[in-house]
Amino acid sequence: MNLYDFSLNYLDGKPIDWSAFKGKKILLVNVASQCGLTPQYTQLQELNEEFGGDSFTILGVPCNDFGGQEPGTAEEIATFCSTNYGVSFPLSEKVHTIGEEIHPIYEWLKEQTGTEVSWNFQKYLIDEEGKIAGYFSPQTEPSEQHILDWIRNHESN
């Protein structure tokens, strides 16, 4: 199995067409608007501006599982992200990353890594074939050297 085996919608409700992601590295991050880690949106957007394109993308996945820190509607989330952080990378619909209603993608990630999402802004590295290449804790900054090296490694291939 890989990421492309799962259904997920964009924030506007339209289905994600995974063909647009195939062949790209993906930084998959569960995001929230009212978290102490929300300022990580700045670094995520900077990564998107520097590396986003044919070989890399970020996919933000809003979730309200931790402290009720993403209570907004899809429209409120979109407005918050664009107004406050200039987010131009794709955002999915709001899903559960833990618990009984966990989205199948996060169930798969849990099985692949042997760990559950522990808080907002947990980061998963997905390779060009849709398979997990690594993960980082929520406190790991998006511009951390291991993440940058992983992104750049593709550019030299």
Buried (B, 14 or more C-beta within 10 A) or exposed (E): EBBBEBEBBBBEEEEBEBEEBEEBBBBBBBBBBBBBBBEBBBBBBBBBEEBBEEBBBBBBBBBBBBEEBBEBEBEEBBEBBEEEBEBEBBBBBBBBBBEEEBBEBBBBBBEBBEEBBEBBBBBBBBBBEBEBBEBBEBEBBBBBEEBBEBBEEBEEE
